Each structure stands twice: as structure tokens, then as C-alpha cells.
Amino acid sequence: MSALDNQSATELFQNYQSDFQLLLNGTASLERSSQRLRDSQRIANETEHIGANILTDLRGQREQIMNSRNTLMEADGYVDKSIRTLRGMARRMATNRIITVAIITVLIILILLVIASKFW
């Protein structure tokens, strides 16, 4: 082999080494990118799972709020009915008091008339 052939072989070997190193660097970069992509996919899946759990929790809380609202409306109806009943009872109590006072007044007047009639 001549010096020219040695130099060509050396240059060819260096070119192959350079290309091989570029290929290794590209493969390593591709592997890192693939790992980042897998990590991103895993995080996206976890986020989706968390979001689904949150939606389930929110749905349950909505149902609780709706049930509480219905119970509150029912209780409000009972309170209104109780207020009407108490007002009716207060009216009857006032009426009974007036009737009682009227009866006592009539009895006092009758007693006074009986006492007065004994002296006349």
C-alpha cells in the first residue's frame, strides 16, 4: 500500500468514526426524546385520571347540594305551615281570652245586680 492509500484509508476511517459518532449522538438524543415523550404521556394519563376523579367528586357534591336544596325547600314548607298554625292558635287564644273576659264581666255584673236587688 502506498502512502496515498494509507491516507485515504485513514480519512475514510475518520469519516466513518465521525458518522458513527453522529449516529450514536442521534440515537441518544432520540432515546432522551422518547423518554421525555413517555414521561409526558404518563403525566397526561395521570392528569386525566385525576380530572376524572375530580369530575366524579363534583358530580357527587352536586347531588348532595341538590338533595340539600330539596330538603331545605321541604323544611321551608313545613315552617310556613307551622307559622300559619301558630297564627291560627294565637287568634283562637285571643278570641278565647275576649270571650272569657266577657263572661267574667257579665258574671260580675249579674253578681252586683243580685247584691243590689237584695238592698232594694
Phi, psi and omega per residue, in radians:
M1 nan 2.535 -3.122
S2 -1.661 3.012 -3.137
A3 -1.129 -0.580 3.126
L4 -1.177 -0.708 3.108
D5 -1.161 -0.677 3.092
N6 -1.106 -0.748 -3.133
Q7 -1.162 -0.715 3.114
S8 -1.122 -0.717 3.134
A9 -1.148 -0.708 3.133
T10 -1.134 -0.772 3.112
E11 -1.112 -0.723 3.121
L12 -1.103 -0.749 3.120
F13 -1.123 -0.726 3.122
Q14 -1.138 -0.687 3.087
N15 -1.106 -0.748 3.100
Y16 -1.098 -0.735 3.120
Q17 -1.094 -0.754 3.137
S18 -1.098 -0.801 3.114
D19 -1.110 -0.713 3.137
F20 -1.119 -0.721 3.120
Q21 -1.133 -0.730 3.080
L22 -1.070 -0.712 3.118
L23 -1.124 -0.758 3.097
L24 -1.099 -0.760 3.112
N25 -1.087 -0.747 3.109
G26 -1.101 -0.725 3.124
T27 -1.130 -0.749 3.124
A28 -1.120 -0.739 3.115
S29 -1.111 -0.717 3.100
L30 -1.111 -0.705 3.127
E31 -1.140 -0.746 3.104
R32 -1.111 -0.746 3.113
S33 -1.111 -0.715 3.108
S34 -1.108 -0.708 3.117
Q35 -1.129 -0.747 3.101
R36 -1.094 -0.677 3.110
L37 -1.129 -0.747 3.094
R38 -1.101 -0.735 3.104
D39 -1.085 -0.758 3.117
S40 -1.092 -0.717 3.118
Q41 -1.122 -0.734 3.117
R42 -1.092 -0.781 3.129
I43 -1.111 -0.715 3.110
A44 -1.090 -0.725 3.110
N45 -1.130 -0.742 3.103
E46 -1.094 -0.746 3.128
T47 -1.099 -0.712 3.106
E48 -1.111 -0.726 3.119
H49 -1.113 -0.782 3.113
I50 -1.086 -0.755 3.114
G51 -1.063 -0.715 3.110
A52 -1.121 -0.710 3.094
N53 -1.113 -0.719 3.122
I54 -1.102 -0.757 3.114
L55 -1.076 -0.695 3.098
T56 -1.108 -0.773 3.105
D57 -1.076 -0.768 -3.141
L58 -1.112 -0.667 3.106
R59 -1.094 -0.757 3.104
G60 -1.112 -0.725 3.126
Q61 -1.153 -0.638 3.098
R62 -1.097 -0.767 3.116
E63 -1.089 -0.718 3.101
Q64 -1.079 -0.751 3.140
I65 -1.125 -0.751 3.125
M66 -1.101 -0.742 3.108
N67 -1.122 -0.730 3.107
S68 -1.100 -0.707 3.130
R69 -1.105 -0.787 3.119
N70 -1.090 -0.749 3.117
T71 -1.099 -0.722 3.125
L72 -1.116 -0.735 3.113
M73 -1.115 -0.699 3.105
E74 -1.123 -0.766 3.116
A75 -1.112 -0.666 3.109
D76 -1.078 -0.691 3.075
G77 -1.093 -0.724 3.110
Y78 -1.148 -0.677 3.116
V79 -1.108 -0.767 3.107
D80 -1.051 -0.771 3.127
K81 -1.106 -0.702 3.119
S82 -1.117 -0.721 3.124
I83 -1.086 -0.776 3.110
R84 -1.074 -0.731 3.129
T85 -1.110 -0.783 3.134
L86 -1.115 -0.690 3.101
R87 -1.113 -0.728 3.095
G88 -1.090 -0.739 3.115
M89 -1.117 -0.685 3.127
A90 -1.133 -0.708 3.091
R91 -1.094 -0.788 3.125
R92 -1.114 -0.670 3.123
M93 -1.119 -0.758 3.116
A94 -1.123 -0.721 3.107
T95 -1.100 -0.786 3.121
N96 -1.081 -0.684 3.129
R97 -1.120 -0.760 3.120
I98 -1.092 -0.772 3.124
I99 -1.102 -0.747 3.136
T100 -1.084 -0.789 3.118
V101 -1.090 -0.719 3.129
A102 -1.113 -0.763 3.132
I103 -1.112 -0.781 3.136
I104 -1.087 -0.727 3.121
T105 -1.079 -0.799 3.123
V106 -1.084 -0.746 3.140
L107 -1.115 -0.723 3.120
I108 -1.105 -0.751 3.114
I109 -1.085 -0.752 3.128
L110 -1.114 -0.723 3.125
I111 -1.102 -0.767 3.121
L112 -1.104 -0.668 3.107
L113 -1.156 -0.705 3.125
V114 -1.123 -0.783 -3.141
I115 -1.130 -0.738 -3.125
A116 -1.168 -0.607 -3.122
S117 -1.211 -0.434 3.118
K118 -1.258 -0.490 -3.121
F119 -1.568 -0.178 3.136
W120 -1.797 nan nan
